[in-house]
Structure formats: C-alpha cells, structure tokens
Amino acid sequence: MGALTDSFGRTFPYIRLSITDVCNFKCGYCLPNGYFKQENKPGFLTLDEISNLVSALSELGVSKIRLTGGEPTVRKDFFDILKNIKSKGKINNLVMTTNGYKLNQIADQLIKDGINGINISIDSLDRNKFKEITGHDRLPQILEGIKILQDKGFANIKVNAVLLKNINDSEADFDSWEQFVKENAIDFRYIELMQTGDSLEYFRKYHVSASVFKNYLIKKNWNEVARVADAGPSINFVHSNYKGKFGIIAPYSKDFCKTCNRLRITAKGELRLCLFGNTGTNLRPLLQSPDQKNELKILILKQLNFKKESHYLELGDTGITPHLASIGG
C-alpha cells in the first residue's frame, strides 16, 4: 500500500489526533460555556485503540503526529499515550498542542518522554485579558512552564493566539509580542478566527483579517520565509534582530488549502479529511485488534479520494464542525 495521497496530488505525512474533547478553559471562540459531557455517548479512544491506529498510520507514511484536544493533558493516561506513540519507530515527530494549564508541573516529564515540539495557546500577554478570554488566571504559571522548557534546552516551542477584534489586535498587543520574540527563541503565530457551526454571532463580532498583523510585520521590516515540507499552514517571518519568529495562519487567504498536508482524527475515532468537512468516517470498529490493520489501512486510503480541494470557508461553509474542541483545532 502506498502513502496517503489525494486526487489533487497532496500527500499527508501529518496527522492531528485529538485524544479528548474535554478542556478546562472556557475560551469564547471555542467552548465559551466550558465542556459539557454528553451522557450515553461513546467515550474517547482508549490507549489500545490509539496504538492500533498509530501502527496503521505509520505504515501509510505518517511521520508526524500532533496530540490535541480539547486539552490533551486532562487525560490521566496522557503520558502512556505519548510513550506508546514514541515506541512506534516511524513516528519521528510527535508534537502536542496545549493550553499550558499544567505546563510548569509537567515540563520535565514531557522532555523525558520524548515530545518533539509543543504549541501553547496564549491569546494575550496581558494577565487580565488572558483571564477574561480563558476564564482562568493562569498566565504566570504558563510562562513559568515555558521558562522551565527553555532552561532545559527544549527548543521547539510555538505560541499561538487567536486574533480577536478589539481584544488583542491593537498595535500595543503586537508590540508586546514583538518584545517577547525579541527575548525568546520561540515562534509566535496569530491565527485568524474561524467560523464554526456554533459561533456565527461570535465570529461576526470578533473576526478581523490576519492582514492587520501582516501589515504590522511589513511595517516593522520582518521578512517572509519559505515553508518547510511537513510544517503546518503558517506563513512565517524572521528579523535579524530577534531570537524568535512570527507566523500567520490565515484560513481565508487565497490558496490556503493548496499546501494542506494533514488529516484529522477525532477523540472518538472519526477520520476527518478537513477541519471543516461535511463528512467523517468512523474508524473505531477497525481499531479493536492489531489483526484489523490491513482493513483499516484500506479504508483510510479509500477516504482520501473524497478529500476536497478547499474547505470553502470563504463561502460560509463550516461543514459539520460545531466548535473547534470537537475536532482538535
């Protein structure tokens, strides 16, 4: 069986694997009312199901997996999952996205168990704004966690913020991040707010084009750099006077989907070909035994024929995604 390739010639070495929908933050653009458990619904993928899934994916040419949520570290077996995936030799790039809630407590363990990269969501460096956005006054502990990682020599740290009109889109906000990357060898990226099924009113109120930040970077003499093969969708910028880098993730920009290199699997085992696709394929029945691996690989390969050229967000099509926590962002 060949590697994962779609009908547009795009290959997919990169899987975003959600391991839980649960999050302990209440960010307005994702879970403004917090997470509510759905009674009598199937639980999240077990460690054994994840192990069977990753074995099949690695044989289909997947070399990079991002663990996401919700907040992945709320799972009690998070480190068991991490170690299990690292034991599969072909997954040479295991990264995670986290809100950093416990980062100062688990930084040492993350390094010890071989995580290759960490993306941390920080929507503002202003402590009061951070609390307003997330519902938690945890910014100092998160920044402490970043410092622990840096002091241990951990280099692959990215910080993400969702760009929100009249909340974190001012020149003063941009200046504070510029000072941050001047002093820290960290990639900081603004993500343009995306409309989901549950968020139309919020989207209309807070959406602002990522071009406002790009214009700021151009004005401050930042230089755009070429994209590397298995990277995410960020357009990156460097400056000779700064230790860190800036990035922009702008899903409404022209040709955003042309370089798509990732598929998503939800916390309950559904393969999603796109963050905003209209269909999902339930892989879970084929995750119960290692003996089902060939059947699982055939199903995944067949689904690639249905991957569309674009997410069509610019047309207002949000697919079946109710909120970002449901699919791992």
ZIWOQUI-V289901 format. One record per residue. N is the residue number from 1. SS is DSSP state (H for helix, E for strand, - for the rest). Layout:
n = [N:N]
ss = [SS:SS]
//
This chain:
n = [1:2:3:4:5:6:7:8:9:10:11:12:13:14:15:16:17:18:19:20:21:22:23:24:25:26:27:28:29:30:31:32:33:34:35:36:37:38:39:40:41:42:43:44:45:46:47:48:49:50:51:52:53:54:55:56:57:58:59:60:61:62:63:64:65:66:67:68:69:70:71:72:73:74:75:76:77:78:79:80:81:82:83:84:85:86:87:88:89:90:91:92:93:94:95:96:97:98:99:100:101:102:103:104:105:106:107:108:109:110:111:112:113:114:115:116:117:118:119:120:121:122:123:124:125:126:127:128:129:130:131:132:133:134:135:136:137:138:139:140:141:142:143:144:145:146:147:148:149:150:151:152:153:154:155:156:157:158:159:160:161:162:163:164:165:166:167:168:169:170:171:172:173:174:175:176:177:178:179:180:181:182:183:184:185:186:187:188:189:190:191:192:193:194:195:196:197:198:199:200:201:202:203:204:205:206:207:208:209:210:211:212:213:214:215:216:217:218:219:220:221:222:223:224:225:226:227:228:229:230:231:232:233:234:235:236:237:238:239:240:241:242:243:244:245:246:247:248:249:250:251:252:253:254:255:256:257:258:259:260:261:262:263:264:265:266:267:268:269:270:271:272:273:274:275:276:277:278:279:280:281:282:283:284:285:286:287:288:289:290:291:292:293:294:295:296:297:298:299:300:301:302:303:304:305:306:307:308:309:310:311:312:313:314:315:316:317:318:319:320:321:322:323:324:325:326:327:328:329]
ss = [-:-:-:-:E:-:-:-:-:-:E:-:-:E:E:E:E:E:-:-:-:-:-:-:-:-:-:-:-:-:-:-:-:-:-:-:-:-:-:-:-:-:-:-:-:-:H:H:H:H:H:H:H:H:H:H:H:H:H:-:-:-:-:E:E:E:E:E:-:-:-:H:H:H:-:-:-:H:H:H:H:H:H:H:H:H:-:-:-:-:-:-:E:E:E:E:E:E:-:-:-:-:H:H:H:H:H:H:H:H:H:H:-:-:-:-:E:E:E:E:E:-:-:-:-:-:H:H:H:H:H:H:H:H:-:-:-:-:H:H:H:H:H:H:H:H:H:H:H:H:H:-:-:-:-:-:E:E:E:E:E:E:E:-:-:-:-:-:-:-:H:H:H:H:H:H:H:H:H:H:H:H:H:-:-:-:E:E:E:E:E:E:-:-:-:-:-:-:-:H:H:H:H:H:H:H:-:-:-:-:H:H:H:H:H:H:H:H:H:-:-:-:E:E:E:-:-:-:-:-:-:-:-:-:E:E:E:E:-:-:-:-:-:-:E:E:E:E:E:-:-:-:-:-:-:H:H:H:H:-:-:E:E:E:E:-:-:-:-:E:E:E:-:-:-:-:-:-:-:-:E:E:-:H:H:H:-:-:-:H:H:H:H:H:H:H:H:H:H:H:H:H:H:H:H:H:-:-:-:-:-:-:H:H:H:-:-:-:-:-:-:-:-:H:H:H:-:-:-]
//
